[in-house]
Amino acid sequence: TLPNSKFALSVYYVVAVSEASANLERYDGVRYGTRILPNGKDTTLEEMYEHTRGTFFGAEVKRRILLGTFALSSGYYDAYYRRACQVRSLIAQDYQACFKEVDVILGPTTPSVSFARGSKSNDPLSMYLSDVYTVPVNLAGLPAVSMPYGTGEAGLPVGLQLIGAPFTEQKLLETVAAMEILHDEGKGA
């Protein structure tokens, strides 16, 4: 069993936004990224940073930077980021124990069939929740392959993921290839 996977989505969004925030603060238009000057004129360094980041960072990126900056800030680092990293280690340990018993894990990629492109673009929470089965795997640093494996009632794809133990990429790809052959044979292809 994978008892700590239930915490994965919360852990992921603390770790991911924190690390994104720390990395994207370098994107300043001076050393990293493209420099944008307001109206092409000289400006203060702070105005140039603001304009450069404001031009190239979309709403979702800005949202994640703000959340990550908060999680890494004084007084919240231990409560959020450090604790999330500890749970991340527990998730990886759960998978290590599981792979002592099995070679690969097969499961759904998402909790539902695919949704129509653009249908959730104004609902970030739904988008985040659709990652619930892939996030624990990413946190554990495991190789995984997601593949279409049929369609739902609306004709949208259903995805399966195969997860392997660390450094078993070749075995994982061979398993996926065999599954694709069996799937195609079952369809009469």
Residue pairs with C-beta under 8 A, 6 or more apart in sequence:
1 94
1 98
2 91
2 94
2 95
2 98
2 136
3 94
4 87
4 90
4 91
4 93
4 94
4 136
5 91
5 94
5 136
7 87
7 91
8 91
8 132
8 135
8 136
8 139
9 128
9 129
9 131
9 132
9 135
10 84
11 84
11 87
11 88
11 91
11 135
11 139
12 131
12 135
12 138
12 139
13 67
13 128
14 71
14 80
14 81
14 84
15 81
15 84
15 85
15 88
15 139
16 64
16 68
17 64
17 65
17 67
17 68
17 71
18 68
18 71
18 72
18 80
18 81
18 84
19 68
20 61
20 64
20 65
20 68
21 64
21 65
21 66
21 67
21 68
21 69
21 71
21 72
22 68
22 72
24 57
24 61
24 65
25 65
26 32
27 33
27 52
27 53
27 56
27 57
28 49
28 52
28 53
29 35
29 36
29 48
29 49
29 52
29 53
30 45
30 48
33 52
33 56
34 52
34 56
35 48
35 52
36 48
36 51
36 52
36 55
36 56
37 43
37 48
37 51
38 47
38 48
38 51
43 51
57 65
60 124
63 124
70 76
70 80
71 77
71 80
71 81
71 84
72 81
88 139
88 140
91 136
91 139
91 140
92 139
92 140
92 141
94 140
95 136
95 137
95 140
95 142
95 163
95 165
96 165
98 105
99 165
103 164
103 165
103 168
103 171
103 175
104 162
104 163
104 164
104 168
104 171
104 172
104 175
105 162
105 163
106 160
106 161
106 162
106 163
107 133
107 160
107 161
107 163
108 133
108 158
108 159
108 160
108 161
109 133
109 134
109 146
109 159
109 160
109 161
110 130
110 131
110 132
110 133
110 134
110 159
111 129
111 130
111 132
111 133
112 130
113 151
113 152
113 153
113 154
113 156
113 157
113 158
114 152
114 156
114 157
114 158
114 159
115 126
115 130
115 156
116 154
116 156
120 126
120 127
120 130
121 127
133 161
134 144
134 146
134 161
137 144
137 161
137 163
138 144
141 166
142 163
142 164
142 165
142 166
143 163
143 164
143 166
143 167
143 168
143 169
143 172
144 161
144 162
144 163
144 164
144 172
145 161
145 162
145 172
145 173
145 176
146 159
146 160
146 161
147 159
147 160
147 161
147 162
147 176
147 179
147 180
148 157
148 158
148 159
149 158
149 159
149 160
149 179
149 183
150 157
150 158
151 157
151 158
152 158
160 179
162 172
162 175
162 176
162 179
163 172
164 171
164 172
164 175
